[in-house]
Amino acid sequence: MLNAIRKNGLTLAIFACASTGVVAVTQYLTKDQIVRQERAQLQATLNEVIPHELHDNELYASCTLVSDPALGTTQPQPVYIANINNEPKAMAIESVAPDGYNGAIKIIVGMDIEGTILGTRVLAHQETPGLGDKIDLRITDWVLGFTGKQVTEDNQSQWAVRKDGGQFDSFTGATITPRAVVKAVKNTVNYVNTHRDKILNQPLNCGGEE
């Protein structure tokens, strides 16, 4: 009986080691492919929020990290600088709306060098399907409403949903989600407007350059 138990235990241990080895080898072999896929996805998103005509550089590689409470998180956030002939023309910055209905909402905002929004996308969220998920471009085009707008000293109050006296539509039964995104976009643009020169003079330090 004892020998059988020992034999079964040894078999299970060998199987566990073999399984772990297979997982490790698979991860090693697919690591580069995963990196390429993530980079391609990032590049596709960046191309959506910064038009091709505003850069001749690889956006994902022209990246610097910034940190400020205005960006909705204590974690450093990437800023991708768009250049033409080494002259900055636009940038895309990631930030967080910490007060979504079901948690934090991660966004990216592209804007030209004067602060006009070129595009906004929601990168990640956990909002309720059929309600809050309308912030996702795959569901509705609501997020396109930020394009072409600026944040100035004179229009701060307009950066709110209509229910709060602002200019942006909310969703029936789901005001919290669009309210959080509008606030995050406003805070992000305000941050860039205040720190633009500092951002542009920072070293490229995201760690993904080749």
C-alpha positions in Angstrom: 0.0 0.0 0.0 2.8 2.4 1.0 4.7 1.6 -2.1 1.7 2.3 -4.3 1.2 5.6 -2.6 4.9 6.5 -3.1 4.7 5.4 -6.7 1.6 7.5 -7.4 3.1 10.5 -5.6 6.3 10.2 -7.8 4.2 9.9 -10.9 2.2 13.0 -10.0 5.4 14.9 -9.2 6.9 13.9 -12.6 3.7 14.9 -14.4 3.7 18.3 -12.6 7.3 19.0 -13.5 6.7 18.0 -17.1 3.6 20.2 -17.3 5.5 23.1 -15.8 8.3 22.6 -18.3 5.9 22.5 -21.2 4.3 25.8 -20.0 7.7 27.4 -19.6 9.0 26.3 -23.0 5.7 27.5 -24.6 6.0 30.9 -23.0 9.6 31.2 -24.0 8.8 30.3 -27.6 5.8 32.6 -27.9 7.2 35.5 -26.0 8.5 37.4 -29.1 5.2 36.8 -30.9 3.2 38.1 -28.0 5.4 41.3 -27.9 4.9 41.8 -31.6 1.2 41.4 -31.3 1.0 43.8 -28.4 3.1 46.3 -30.3 1.0 46.0 -33.4 -2.2 46.5 -31.4 -0.6 49.6 -29.7 0.5 51.0 -33.1 -3.0 50.5 -34.5 -4.5 52.4 -31.6 -2.0 55.2 -31.9 -2.7 55.5 -35.6 -6.4 56.0 -34.7 -5.7 58.9 -32.3 -2.9 60.6 -34.3 -3.2 60.9 -38.1 -0.4 59.5 -40.3 0.2 63.0 -41.7 1.3 64.3 -38.3 4.3 61.9 -37.8 7.1 60.3 -39.7 8.5 58.4 -36.7 7.5 55.1 -34.9 5.1 56.3 -32.3 5.4 53.4 -30.0 9.2 53.9 -29.8 9.0 57.7 -29.2 7.7 57.3 -25.7 8.3 59.0 -22.3 6.7 58.3 -18.9 4.9 61.0 -16.9 3.3 60.8 -13.4 0.7 63.1 -11.9 -2.5 62.7 -9.9 -4.3 64.6 -12.7 -3.9 61.4 -14.8 -6.1 59.5 -12.4 -3.4 57.1 -11.1 -0.1 57.0 -9.1 1.4 54.8 -11.8 3.6 56.4 -14.5 1.7 56.8 -17.8 3.2 56.7 -21.3 3.2 59.7 -23.7 3.9 59.0 -27.3 5.4 61.9 -29.2 4.6 62.4 -32.9 7.3 64.1 -34.9 7.9 65.3 -38.5 11.6 65.8 -39.2 12.2 65.6 -35.4 9.8 68.5 -34.8 6.9 67.6 -32.4 3.5 67.8 -34.0 1.3 65.9 -31.7 1.2 63.4 -28.8 -0.9 60.6 -27.4 -1.1 60.2 -23.6 -2.6 57.4 -21.6 -4.5 58.1 -18.4 -7.2 56.6 -16.1 -10.7 57.5 -15.1 -10.7 56.0 -11.6 -14.4 56.6 -10.9 -16.1 54.4 -13.5 -19.2 52.6 -12.4 -17.4 49.2 -12.1 -13.9 50.5 -11.6 -11.1 52.2 -13.4 -11.4 53.0 -17.1 -8.2 53.3 -19.0 -8.1 55.8 -21.9 -5.7 57.3 -24.4 -6.1 60.9 -25.8 -4.3 62.1 -28.9 -3.9 65.9 -29.4 -2.0 68.2 -31.6 0.7 70.5 -30.4 -1.8 73.3 -29.8 -4.0 71.1 -27.6 -6.8 70.2 -30.0 -8.0 66.6 -29.5 -7.3 64.4 -32.5 -8.9 61.3 -31.1 -9.8 59.4 -27.9 -10.2 55.7 -27.3 -11.1 53.6 -24.3 -8.3 51.0 -23.8 -9.8 49.0 -21.0 -12.9 49.0 -18.9 -15.3 46.8 -16.9 -18.5 48.7 -17.4 -21.9 47.1 -17.6 -22.7 45.5 -21.1 -25.6 47.4 -22.7 -25.1 50.4 -20.5 -21.7 51.8 -19.6 -19.9 49.9 -22.3 -21.2 52.4 -24.8 -18.0 54.3 -24.2 -16.3 51.6 -26.3 -16.0 52.4 -30.0 -16.9 48.8 -30.8 -20.3 49.5 -29.3 -21.2 53.1 -30.2 -19.4 56.2 -31.6 -19.9 58.2 -28.4 -16.1 58.5 -27.8 -15.7 60.3 -31.2 -17.4 63.3 -29.7 -14.2 64.5 -28.2 -12.4 64.9 -31.5 -11.7 68.5 -32.5 -12.4 69.9 -29.1 -10.1 71.9 -26.8 -10.0 72.5 -23.0 -9.5 76.1 -22.2 -9.8 78.4 -19.1 -13.1 79.6 -20.5 -14.8 76.3 -21.3 -14.0 74.2 -18.2 -17.7 74.1 -17.1 -18.7 72.7 -20.6 -16.5 69.6 -20.0 -19.3 67.7 -18.3 -22.3 65.6 -19.4 -25.5 67.4 -20.2 -27.1 66.3 -17.0 -24.4 68.3 -15.2 -24.8 71.3 -17.5 -22.1 70.3 -20.0 -21.9 69.5 -23.7 -21.6 65.7 -23.7 -24.3 63.2 -24.0 -24.8 60.6 -21.3 -26.4 57.2 -21.5 -29.9 56.3 -20.3 -29.4 54.6 -17.0 -25.7 55.0 -17.0 -24.6 58.6 -16.3 -21.6 57.6 -14.0 -19.6 56.1 -16.8 -19.6 58.9 -19.4 -19.2 61.4 -16.5 -16.0 59.7 -15.5 -14.6 59.5 -19.0 -15.4 63.2 -19.7 -13.7 64.2 -16.5 -10.6 62.1 -17.3 -10.3 63.5 -20.8 -10.6 67.0 -19.5 -8.0 66.4 -16.7 -5.6 64.8 -19.2 -5.8 67.7 -21.7 -5.4 70.2 -18.8 -2.3 68.3 -17.7 -0.7 68.4 -21.2 -1.6 72.1 -21.6 0.2 72.8 -18.3 3.2 70.5 -18.8 3.7 70.4 -22.6 7.2 71.8 -22.7 8.4 69.6 -19.8 6.9 66.5 -21.6 8.6 67.3 -24.9 12.0 67.8 -23.2 12.0 64.6 -21.3 14.1 61.6 -22.4 12.5 58.6 -24.1 12.3 56.3 -21.1 9.4 53.8 -21.6 11.9 51.0 -22.1 10.4 49.6 -25.3 12.7 51.2 -27.8 14.9 49.2 -30.1 
